[in-house]
Amino acid sequence: MQTESTRSLFGLPLTRQSLLHYQNRLPVPELSLLLVAFFWGTSYGVTKEALLFTSALAFIAIRFCLTSVMLLPLFLREMRQGKTGDFYRALPTGIILLMIFLAETYGIFHTSASRAAFLISLCVLMTPFVEALMKRQRPEPLILGCALLSLFGVFLLTQTGQTATADSGFSLNLGDQLILLAALLRAIMVVTTERLSKNSTLSAISTTSIQSNVVAVGALIIFACSDYPVAQLLPQSVAFWLAAFYLAFFCTLFALFAQNYGVRHTSSSRVALLTGSEPAFGALFAIVWLGESLRGIQLLGGGLILMACYLAGRRQR
């Protein structure tokens, strides 16, 4: 008869102590943050494909209805525990989140997923400017330098010619502009959330659940007031529903828990580095999965944006 101390895995003794040893050797917090960055990065390409089957407005409503349903049991549990008394604090951020996804989803529809992944990361740089504006302070010199570096990166990323010369074209299309607007709204979201969450008893789960409900209801109201056919809310495509469930579960529900765990168990510099890899995953996924392409000059621009955002994000953290 085998006991716990004599069980083996691949010929090696497996005990409770050895399990804890192997678990401690694995960089679980770093892996969780890297997975968050990966899933968030792939969300742009997945969204791009989902928009082939329905409108952007219907897609937002479906995605956040699914997210709300997934979070409902957890929210009800916290409600029974009396932890949702400050629910009204999450309502304004829910409205901002609705505007973010309207701008972001329509932006992805009108531009490439790879460009969207790089441009949305500029929210990291916009956040200190929004915060400084609200506090009537001047941003730090490092942040100003990162902003100039990122602007040059945007210039290179949006080049339409072969080289960044006077003969090449600078194309900031409607989709790019909407993504930049979404990045600005994300920065406003960060500052607003920080202010409203002070002295609040709401957990991250309850906050995300309330925000998802606001986005879902808001998108449905706008959809009802538009001329879109109701059939868009029920696309007859398995690929669409797989994409919608992927975004709701992996990019929202899983990312919420993984990010909270990773942030609490690793250093701020590693958080900045790992989560800052989201645009790189997004561009790589768009190139491999969607067949998009970026020229060398555009890749250089994306790299400069990533560098500026990493330096600014590490300084803020």
SULGICOR-V368932 format. One record per residue. N is the residue number from 1. RES is the residue in one small letter. SS is DSSP state (hx for helix, st for strand, lp for the rest). OMEGA is omega in whole degrees, -180 to 180 (999 if undefined). Layout:
N;RES;SS;OMEGA  N;RES;SS;OMEGA
This chain:
1;m;lp;-178  2;q;lp;174  3;t;lp;-178  4;e;lp;-176  5;s;lp;-177  6;t;lp;176  7;r;lp;-178  8;s;st;176  9;l;st;-176  10;f;lp;176  11;g;lp;-179  12;l;st;178  13;p;st;-177  14;l;lp;178  15;t;lp;178  16;r;hx;179  17;q;hx;-180  18;s;hx;177  19;l;hx;178  20;l;hx;180  21;h;hx;180  22;y;hx;-179  23;q;hx;-179  24;n;hx;180  25;r;hx;180  26;l;lp;178  27;p;lp;-174  28;v;hx;179  29;p;hx;-180  30;e;hx;178  31;l;hx;179  32;s;hx;178  33;l;hx;178  34;l;hx;177  35;l;hx;177  36;v;hx;179  37;a;hx;179  38;f;hx;-178  39;f;hx;178  40;w;hx;179  41;g;hx;180  42;t;hx;-176  43;s;hx;-179  44;y;hx;178  45;g;hx;179  46;v;hx;177  47;t;hx;179  48;k;hx;179  49;e;hx;-179  50;a;hx;-179  51;l;lp;174  52;l;lp;-173  53;f;lp;-179  54;t;lp;-179  55;s;lp;180  56;a;hx;-179  57;l;hx;178  58;a;hx;179  59;f;hx;179  60;i;hx;-180  61;a;hx;-179  62;i;hx;-177  63;r;hx;-175  64;f;hx;169  65;c;hx;177  66;l;hx;179  67;t;hx;180  68;s;hx;179  69;v;hx;180  70;m;hx;-177  71;l;hx;-175  72;l;hx;180  73;p;hx;179  74;l;hx;179  75;f;hx;179  76;l;hx;177  77;r;hx;179  78;e;hx;176  79;m;hx;178  80;r;hx;178  81;q;lp;178  82;g;lp;-177  83;k;lp;-175  84;t;lp;-179  85;g;lp;-179  86;d;lp;-175  87;f;hx;-177  88;y;hx;179  89;r;hx;-178  90;a;hx;-177  91;l;hx;179  92;p;hx;179  93;t;hx;175  94;g;hx;178  95;i;hx;177  96;i;hx;179  97;l;hx;176  98;l;hx;179  99;m;hx;178  100;i;hx;-176  101;f;hx;172  102;l;hx;180  103;a;hx;-176  104;e;hx;-177  105;t;hx;176  106;y;hx;178  107;g;hx;178  108;i;hx;179  109;f;hx;-174  110;h;hx;178  111;t;lp;-180  112;s;lp;-180  113;a;hx;-179  114;s;hx;178  115;r;hx;179  116;a;hx;-179  117;a;hx;179  118;f;hx;-174  119;l;hx;-178  120;i;hx;-179  121;s;lp;179  122;l;lp;176  123;c;hx;178  124;v;hx;180  125;l;hx;-179  126;m;hx;-176  127;t;hx;180  128;p;hx;178  129;f;hx;177  130;v;hx;179  131;e;hx;179  132;a;hx;179  133;l;hx;180  134;m;hx;-180  135;k;hx;-179  136;r;lp;178  137;q;lp;177  138;r;lp;178  139;p;lp;180  140;e;lp;179  141;p;hx;179  142;l;hx;179  143;i;hx;178  144;l;hx;178  145;g;hx;177  146;c;hx;179  147;a;hx;178  148;l;hx;178  149;l;hx;-179  150;s;hx;178  151;l;hx;176  152;f;hx;177  153;g;hx;177  154;v;hx;178  155;f;hx;180  156;l;hx;-178  157;l;hx;-175  158;t;lp;176  159;q;st;178  160;t;lp;177  161;g;lp;-178  162;q;lp;-180  163;t;lp;180  164;a;lp;179  165;t;lp;-180  166;a;lp;-180  167;d;lp;-178  168;s;lp;-177  169;g;lp;176  170;f;st;-173  171;s;lp;174  172;l;lp;-173  173;n;lp;-178  174;l;hx;179  175;g;hx;178  176;d;hx;-180  177;q;hx;178  178;l;hx;178  179;i;hx;177  180;l;hx;175  181;l;hx;177  182;a;hx;178  183;a;hx;177  184;l;hx;178  185;l;hx;176  186;r;hx;178  187;a;hx;177  188;i;hx;178  189;m;hx;-179  190;v;hx;-178  191;v;hx;-180  192;t;hx;179  193;t;hx;-180  194;e;hx;-179  195;r;hx;-176  196;l;hx;-177  197;s;lp;179  198;k;lp;180  199;n;lp;179  200;s;lp;179  201;t;lp;-179  202;l;lp;175  203;s;lp;178  204;a;hx;180  205;i;hx;-179  206;s;hx;180  207;t;hx;179  208;t;hx;179  209;s;hx;179  210;i;hx;179  211;q;hx;179  212;s;hx;177  213;n;hx;180  214;v;hx;-180  215;v;hx;-179  216;a;hx;-180  217;v;hx;180  218;g;hx;179  219;a;hx;178  220;l;hx;178  221;i;hx;179  222;i;hx;179  223;f;hx;-180  224;a;hx;-179  225;c;lp;-179  226;s;lp;-179  227;d;lp;-179  228;y;lp;176  229;p;lp;-178  230;v;hx;-179  231;a;hx;179  232;q;hx;179  233;l;hx;179  234;l;lp;-180  235;p;lp;-180  236;q;lp;-179  237;s;lp;177  238;v;hx;-180  239;a;hx;179  240;f;hx;-176  241;w;hx;174  242;l;hx;179  243;a;hx;-179  244;a;hx;179  245;f;hx;177  246;y;hx;-179  247;l;hx;-178  248;a;hx;-175  249;f;hx;-173  250;f;hx;-174  251;c;hx;178  252;t;hx;-174  253;l;hx;179  254;f;hx;-178  255;a;hx;179  256;l;hx;-178  257;f;hx;-177  258;a;hx;-180  259;q;hx;179  260;n;hx;180  261;y;hx;-177  262;g;hx;-179  263;v;hx;-177  264;r;hx;-172  265;h;lp;177  266;t;lp;-176  267;s;lp;-178  268;s;hx;180  269;s;hx;178  270;r;hx;176  271;v;hx;-180  272;a;hx;-179  273;l;hx;-174  274;l;hx;179  275;t;hx;178  276;g;lp;178  277;s;lp;-179  278;e;hx;-180  279;p;hx;179  280;a;hx;176  281;f;hx;-180  282;g;hx;180  283;a;hx;180  284;l;hx;180  285;f;hx;180  286;a;hx;180  287;i;hx;-177  288;v;hx;-172  289;w;hx;-176  290;l;lp;180  291;g;lp;177  292;e;lp;-179  293;s;lp;175  294;l;lp;177  295;r;lp;-178  296;g;hx;-178  297;i;hx;179  298;q;hx;176  299;l;hx;177  300;l;hx;178  301;g;hx;177  302;g;hx;178  303;g;hx;177  304;l;hx;177  305;i;hx;178  306;l;hx;-179  307;m;hx;-179  308;a;hx;-179  309;c;hx;179  310;y;hx;-180  311;l;hx;-180  312;a;hx;-180  313;g;hx;179  314;r;hx;179  315;r;hx;-179  316;q;hx;-178  317;r;lp;999
